[in-house]
Amino acid sequence: MRSTARRMNNPSPTLKIGIVGTGAIGTAVAARLAAGEPRLALAGMAARDIAKAEAVLRAKSIVTPVMSTAALAAHADLLVDCAAGSALRDVALAAFAQGKSLVTVNAAALLDHMDLADIAARSGAKLIVATGALLALDAVAAASLGRIERATMRNRKPPKGWSGAPYVVANKIDLDAIDKPTRIFTGTAREAAKGFPANVNVAAALSLAGPGPDCTQVEIWAEPGLTRNVHEFDIVADCVKFSVSTEGLPSPDNPKTSAIVPLSVLATLKRLVDPLRIGT
């Protein structure tokens, strides 16, 4: 069996990419790959409801086979997990069973399945978390090699961007009644991931690159009138101090995610095959 690692070391590689999930992120990545990207090819997609997924792809004029995750793992060189966070473990195990690496956008779900990194290592594969809507994770990772004294994050979205989150439902927060900037949550990144599993992959990614999910503090704000998803974080370390703010347009298909997320996935894939790499 040719491993993903060996495939990526090919002098002129063309990676066959399999995408799991036909939501806003997965279809956006698929559309770019189908249109043509150097050294990357769309091998297919996977979904639980194949007929529904095929209809979605037809509507978006994306021509690629749809199959089970297990079949896609056997067919592709590498899998990209763009499915719901609850599917992360099944997707990862299917990939690693074939010795294939996995790129995921589900950093929040990963916090409950950190053993997947060890499983990936035993199979000779890689588990790669895409940066998503967050900037400067390379600087955070570098700072973490010293001592990070404080890592704090503030996530601000329009109220509807938090709709359906378990924390919102459990605490009966009436998002429609919010008429001014309102902090609706404060806690650790681990607690935020449990309360807002579809919304705070950025906080989970920051914590994984930095001091960990229990040492990263998160605030979540609902702000009427916002037209962008705003992520701000501060790092205080023994070697550096910096603050980062990003304002991402919401995806037109899903206001809970930012439009830059599928582009982040593509950038991650391109780093695997491009001969020139910028950044750590």
N, C-alpha and C positions, 0 to 999 in steps of 0.2 A: 504494500500500500504506500503510495506516495504521500508523505505528510505535507501539511500546509507549509511548515517551516522550510522544507526542501523546495517546495514549489515557489516560495517567495524568494529563495536564493538563486533561482534560475537567472542567468545573465539577461535574458529578454523575456520576462514573465508576462503572461496574460492570465490574470486571475479570474476564474469563473465564480461569480458572486451569486449566492442564493440568499434571497430576502424572505424573512419570516414576518408576516403581517402585511395586510393590504389597507392599512389606515393612511392617515395623512402623511406620516413620515415615510413609511414603506413605499407607497406609490410615487412619492416625489423622488426618492432615490432611484427607484426602478425606471422612472421616466428619463432621468439623466443618463443612466447606464444604457438604456435601450437606444437613446439618441447617439451614443458613441462617446466613450472616454478612453484615452490611450491606456493600453495594457490592462484594461478592465472590461469584463463582459458579463452581461446579465444571463445567468444560467437558468433562472426560474424563481418562482415564489411559492411559499407554503402558507396554508391557512386551514383552519378547522373546517370551515364551510367552503369547499372548493367551488361549488356552483355559484355561490354568492361572490366569492373572490373573482371568478372569471368575469362575472357581470361588471364588477367594479373596474377591472382592467380594460374591458371592452369600451366602457364609457370614457376612459381616459386614453384610449388608443394605444395601450401598451400591449405588445404582442410577446408573450412569454408563457411557458407551461406553468400550471399550478398543480402542486402535488402535496403529499404529506411531508411533515418536517423530516421524518426519518429518510424518506426517499430523496429529499432535497439535500440532506447531509451527505448521502452517498454519491450524489450527482455533482455537487459543487465543490470548489476548492476551499471555500470559506463561507460561513454563514453570517448574516447581519440580522440581529434581533431587533425588529421594530414592532413586535407584538405587545400585548398587554403585559405589564410587569408580572402578573400571576403566572405567565407562561415561561418565564425566564429559565427556571430550572429544567423543565422538559426540553426546551430548545437547546440549552447548553449541553445537557447529557447526550442528546442526539448528535450534536456536533462532535463532542469529545470521543464518543464511541467509535467514530470514524477517523479519529486523529486530526479533525479539522478545527481550525481556530474560529473564534466567535467575536464579532464586534457587536456590542450592545449599547442601546441608549437608556437602558433601565438601571441606572446607578442606584436608585432608591430601592428597588427590589433586591439588588445584589447585597445590600447590607444584611439581609436575613439568610444569605446563601454564600457566605465567604469561603466555604469549603470547596466551591466550584473552582477556585484558583488552584487548589491542590490537585483536583481531579484533572484539570487541564494540563498541569505539569506532568502528571503520570502518563498522559496520552501523547505527550510531545506537542500539544497545541498551546495556543495563547488565548487568554481572555482579555479583551481590549474594551475599555469603556470610552466611548466617543465623548469629546468635550461637550457637545450639545450647545446650549445657549450661553455658556460661560467662557470668559476670556481669562488668560493669564494662569492657567493651571500649571504650565511649565514653571513659572516663577514660584508658585505655591509648592510644587514638588521639590524644587531646589531648596527652598527655605526649610522644608521639613527634614532635610538632611542635617540641618543644624537643630535649633530649638524654636518652635513656634509657641509664643507665649499667649497669643489670643487670636482666634479666628471667629469672626462674626459675619452674619449674612442677613440681608433684608430682601425679601421677595415682594414686589408690588405688582398687582395685576388689577384689571377691572373686576368688579364683584363677580360677574358671570364666569370669569376665568377660574374661580374656585368652586364652582357648582358641582355637587355630587361627591365632594371629598368626604371621606368617612368622618373626619373631625367636624366638619361643617354640619353633617347630618346628625351626628351623635349629640352635638351641643345646640342643635336647633337654631343655628344662626340664619337669620332671614337676610339673605344677600340683597334682595330687592329693596329692603328698608334702609340700606346703607346709603347715606347722602353726603358723606364727607370721608376723608381718609381715615380708615379704622384698622387698628391692629387687631387681627382676629386670632393670632397664635404667637406664642413665644416658647421656645424650648430647645432641645438639642436636635441635631440633624437626624439622629435615629428616631426621635419622637416625631419630627416633622415628616419623615418618610412613611411612618405608619399612619399618620393622620391625613396626609396628602400624597398618596403613592403615585398618582398620575401627574403631579404638579411640581414636585421638588427634586427632580433628578439633578438639578444644578447644585442644590445644597448637599446632596449625597456625594456628587462628584468632587465638590470642594473638600468635603470631609475625608474622602479616600485619598486625595492628593495631599492633604494637610494632616492635622493632628488626630483625625479619627472622628467617627460619628458621635461619640459621647463627649467630645471636647470642642465641638463646633456649635456655636449658638446661632439660632435661626429665628427671625421674625417674619411673619407673613401679614401683609397689609392688603386690604381691599380698598381701591380708590376709584370712585366714580369719575368718569371723564378721561381716564387714561386710555390712550390708543395704542400703547406699547406695553410689553411685559418688561418690567424693570428689575434687574438683579444687581445688587450692590454688596460688596464684601470688603472687609478690612482685615489685613494680616499684620500682626506685630510679632516679629521674630528677633532672634539675637543678631541676625546679619542684615535685616532689611525691614522696612515698614512701608506698606503701600495700601492704597484703596483703589478699587476697580468698580466702575459702573457701566452697565450695558443696558441699552433700550432696544429690545427686539420686537419687530412687528409680529403679531400673532399669526399663526398659520391661517389662511383663508378657510381651510377645511376643519380646523380644530383650534379654538381660541385658547385651549389649555396648554398648547405648545407654541414655541416660537418658530417663525419661518426659517431661521438660520439652522435649525437642528438637522434637517436632511443634508444641508450643505456641509455641516460638520462631519456627518457620516461619510460623505464623499471625500472630504479632505483627509479623513482617517484612512480610507481605502487607498487614496493616491499616495499617501506616505509609505504604504507598504510596497509600492512598486516603482515609484519615481526614483531615478538615480540621484537626484539632489533633494536633500531634506533640510528644511529650515526650522530651527528651534529644537529644544530638547525633547 
